[in-house]
């Protein structure tokens, strides 16, 4: 399932900028194993994690990856492994595409309006955007949008080719899906509900969504190189620091060793896909900055004396609001928070539901979509992006983790890649089993 379309177009060339991150020697455990380049801090603390990333790189699943890990607010590692493009080393300063790992940032932006009393979670979307009531959607609320229970899934929003107003109008004209009672049926909405949340923010605040989220969420956290839609002049200034994402489905073993071979780009570094905001899918930035976002939530919504959210709001966002419901997009029973995905290990083997006795995909725990591995605590929350990224907080262990691979293999190789990588992080930190 492709969040930004299935068109296989090559990425445009960008002039690479100088690498500012320090080169480091690989962890001793990796010496002599044809390790690719490693830049950043903390390589010696994550030997198994690096080994897993390297093995999958040699198998052609990606050219490179960024890995950021902190514990109790203190960075453990901020690493880039492998290549950004054939022949160009990836650095911790490259701006990675987050895809749906963007969604919690937008959810926090909406939560700021909720705290300010500008909206209520159970407000109908149409109370803020009257045209949205068309097609039987008058009862769909902001809570439904955040929990993916609204019933207006659609792939053809027109982004990024159409302007914001046209996209919003197209979604407003959409009919409620047949046999869908908002709040009583669930199905992951790739982008449509997130554009409507962005439009609510725009109407209440007055600023375009990209400027609102930048000023109210990203800049206060010092996420200076993170964006959900960036100005065209910044796009040109960043140049080659905007990292491409590569098609690696079906890649032959060893194809990306040393960044060689001819991987195909998704085309998601084209200017319009970087500069025009998609509130549920085109966040970009170094993964350490997305990790900083989760560090703030772990700290109760404050960072370095500056409060982003109240602790009670953080608890509300990350609690289970949708419980035991079958997701008709993922075809699996999944719990959900308000824009965040909680740990769903309990929804694993034997989960069933849906129309006509439809059974959930998977059976074994690892088949759960957007999982955080078998070692995380039950209180873990976060979000992942299409076959490439994940970012989450584990309050029991004080962990913030943000990982982005720059290759999109088939679904099952990616699931195994992410599970192995995340579990390696836990083992590198001496965490050997899940906690409460």
N, C-alpha and C positions, 0 to 999 in steps of 0.2 A: 504494500500500500504506500504510494508515493505522495507525500504531503504537498509537494510543490509542482506536481505534474510529472508525466512520464517521458517527456521529450528528451532525447539523448542528443544534446548539443554540446559542442566543445566549448571549454572556457576560453575567454579572450586572454591573450598574453598581457601580463603586467610587468613593469620593470621592478625587479626585486630591490628592496631597500637593504641597507646594512643591518646585519644581525647585532642586536644590542645585548642579548643574553650571553652570559659567560659559558664557554665550553667547559665541560667537566669530564673527567675520566669515568668510564663506566664502572659500575660496582665491581669489586674484585671477582665476584662469582661469574661475571660475564666475559672476562678477559679470555681471549683465545677461542671465542665462539662466534666469530664473524659478526660481532655486534655492529649495528648501524650507529650513526651519530646520536649522541645524547647531549642535550643542552639544558642548563638550568641548575636547580639546587635539589639535593636530597636523593641522588641516585643510589647512594650506598644504603639508604634506609628502606628501599623498595626493590630488593634484588629479584624476588619471585615475580613481582608485578612487571618489571622490565623484561624479564625472560619470557613471560606470556605474550606481551606486546610484540617482542622481537620474533617469537615463533610464528605468530599470526601474520606479521609483516612478511616474513620469508615465504609464507604460504600464499601470499598475494591478497590478503583480506584488506590491506590498507598500505599506503606508503608511509604514514607516520601517525603519531598520536600525541596529544597533550594530556598530561595527568597532573592534577592538583589534589593534594590531600592535606588537611589540617586536623589537629586534635586539640580540644579545649581552646580553640581560637589561635593556636600557634601553628604556623606552617610546618609540615613534615617534608613535603616535596612539591616542587613546581618545575615540571619536566616537560621537555619536548623530545620525542624519540623518532628518528627516521627523517623522512623528507616531506616537504610541502608540495613540491613539484619535482618531476624527474631532474635530478642534479642539483636541486636547491634544498638545503637542510631546513627542516622545520625548527622554529624557535618558540620559546614560551611567550614571545611577544606577538606572534601571528594571531590574527582575528579569526577564530573558528566559527563555523555556522552551527548554531544550537538547534535549529529546527524546532521540534515541539518542546524541547527543554526550555524554550522561551516562555511557555504558558504560565508558569508560576510568577514570573516577573509581572506579567499583565494582571494576574490575579491580585498581587500585592498593590498594584496601582489602583485597582477597583476598591480594594480594602481601605485605602487611604480616603477615598471619597465616602465610604461607609462610616469610617471613624468620624469624619467631619460632619456627618448628618446629611450629606447631600443626596444619599440614596439609601434604600433599604434592600436587603437581600431578597425579600419577597415582593419587591416592586415588580409589576409587569414591565417587560422591556418596552412595551408600547406606552407606558406612562412617561417615558423619556424620549422615545422615538415613535410617535403616533402611527406612522405609516407601517410599522412592523405588525400591527394588528391584522393586516390583510391575510387572507388565506387560512383563517382559523387559528392564528397564533396569538390572539389577544391574551390568553392565559399563561403564556410562557414567561417565566420570571428570570431575574438575574441569577438566583440560586440554581434554576434549571440549566442556565447557560454554563455556570461554573462546574456543575456536576454531570454535564453531558446527558441531560435527560429532557432536553427541550423539543426534540423531534423535527429539526430543520437542517439535517445534514445535507451538504451539497459540495461537490468538488469544483464546479464551474463558477467560481465567484468572479472571475475576470482579472484577478490579480496575477501579475503586476501590470498587465497591459492597459487596464481600465483605471481611470482616476477613482479616488476614494469614494466620492459621492455616488458614482455609478455602481460601484461594488455594493455599497450599503443599500441602494435602491433595489438592486437585483435580489439581495437577500430578503428585503422586506416583501417583495412580491412573491416569494416562495410560499407554497402551501405547506401547512402542517402535514407531516407524513401520515399516510393512512393507518388507522388503528393505533395511533400513538396518543396516549394520554400523558401530557407533560408531567414529569415527576414520577410516573408509574412505569415508564419504559426507558431503557438506557441504550445509548449508542454513541461512541466517540465521534465528536464533531471536529474534523480536521482544522477548519478555519472559519466557517460561517459564524458560529456563536462568538468567536473571538473578535471578529470585525464589529459585531454589534456591541460587545463590551467596550471596544475602543471608541465606537461612535457615542455611546453614553458618556464616556469620559470627556470626549470632545465637546459635547453639548453642555455638560455641566461645568466644565472648567474654562472653555473658550479657546484653548490652545489645540492645535492638531495633536493627535495621539502621540506621534513620535516625539514631539517637544514636551508634552505632558509627562510621559514616562521617563524621559531623560532627566527632566528637572526634578521630578518628585521621587524617583526611585534610584536611578543609576548614579547621577552626580552626587547625591548625599552620601552614597556608600563608597565614593571614590572609584567607581567603575568608569574611569575616564575614557577607556577605549572600547566600551560596550554600547551597543546601539540596537534599537528596533526601528530600522530605517534611519539612514544618516544623510546629512547634507551632501550634495554632489561635490562640493569642494573638498570635503573630508574624504570622500571616496577616492578622489584623485590624489590627495596627499598620502593616503595609506598605500596606494599602489599595490605592490606585491605582498604587503603584509596581510592583505585580505586573502585568506587561504581557501583554495578550491576544495571541493568534495568530489571524489572520483567514483565512477562505476567500477566495482571490483567483482560483481557477480560473475561467477564462472572463471575467475582469474586462475591461470595456471600457476602451479607451485613455483615459487622463485621469481615470478614475473617482476615483482617490485623490489627485489634485492638491489641495494645501492640506488634505489629510486629509478632503476632502468625499466625498459619496456615502454609501451605506449598506452597507458591507461586513458580511458575516455572520461572527460569531465561532464558533470551534470549541467554546466552552464549557469550555475547559481552565483557566480561572481560577476555576471553582467550587471551593468550599472543600475538598471531599473529594479533588479531583484535585491539589490543592496540598499538603494536609497528610498524605495517606496515601502512603507511599513506594512507588515502582516502580523498583527498582534499575537497570533498563535503560532508563528512559525519562522520568522526571519531575524531573530536576535543573533547578534554576532559580538564576539569579543574574546580575549584570552580566557582560558578556562579558569585561571586563578581568580578572575573577577567574578565569574559565576559562582565559584567557591566562596568568595567573600559574601555574596548574597546569602548563602546558606549559613555562614558563620554568624551573620546578623540575626537570622531567625533563631539559631541555637542560643544566642545571647538574649532572647526575649524581645527582639525587635530593635535593639540599639547597637550602635557601633561607635567606639571612641567618643563617647559622650553625646552622640547625636542620635535621637530616637527616630526610627522609621515608622514603627508600629508599636502599639501597646502589647504587652505580653499576652493579654487575653485575646487580642486579635490574631496573633500568631497561633495560639491554641485553637481558635475557631477555624482558621484556614486549613490547618493540618489534621483536624479531627476527621473521623469517618462520617460523612454526611449521606452518602449513598452506600447502603450496606446490603450485600448478598444479591445484588441485581445482575442479571445476565446482560452483558454488553453485546449489542447486535452488530457492532462493527468488528470488535476483537473476537467475538464468538467465544466468550469466556465469562464466567462470573467474576466480577471485580468490584471491590469497594473503591470509593472515591472521596476525596476531600473537596474543598472549594478551590479548584484549579490545581490541586496537588494530588499525586497518586500515593497513597500510603502503602506500606509493605502489605503484600497480598499472599504471603505463603499459605495462610489459612484457607485460601480459595483454590488450592491446588487439586490434588487427586480427588476424583469423584465429583467435582463441581459440575452441576448440570443446571439447565434452565432453558428459557426461551420458548418460542412458539412451537407447538407441535412436538414437545418433548425433546427439542434440539439439545444436543449435548455439547458441553464446553470443550473447546480444543485443548488438547494437552493431556491431562491425566496426571503426569508427574509434575512435581513442583516447578521444575525448570522451564516448563512450557508457558508459564504465566507471562503475558505481555508486560513489558516495561518493569521487570523485576530487579531487585537489588541484591540478588544472590542469596545463598542459604545461611550466611553468617550474620546478617544484619539483625538488629533487634526489631521487635514488632512495632516499635514506635517510629520507625524510619519513615520518612516522607521525601518526595522529590518529584522528578519527572524525567522522561527520556525523550530522545529525538530519533527520527526515522533511521534505523539501522546504522547509527553512528555515535550517538552521545548519550550521556546520563549525568545527572547532578542530583545530589541528595544530602540530607542531614540525618544522622543517627544520634538522637539525643542521649540514649543510654550510654553510648561510647564516646560522646562528644565529638563525633566525626563529621567533617564536611568533605565531600568527595565530588570532583567534577572531572569528567573524562570525555574527550572527543577523539574519535578516529576519523581519518580523512578518506576512508573508503567505505562503500556501501555494498557488502556482499549479499547473498541470499539471506532470507530471514533466519533460518536455523543456524548457519555458521555465525551470523552476528550474535544471536542469542547466546550461543556457547562462548563466543569470544568475550562478550561483556560479562557473563557469569564468571568465567575463569579469571578475568582481570580484576573484577571487584572482589572476588573471594581471595585473590592473591594479596590485595591491599590489606584485607583484614588479617591474613596470616602473617604478612610482613610486620604488622603492628602487634602481633602476639595475641590476636583475638581469634579463638578457635571454634567458637560456637555461638548461636544466637542467644540473646538475652531478652528478658521481659518486655 
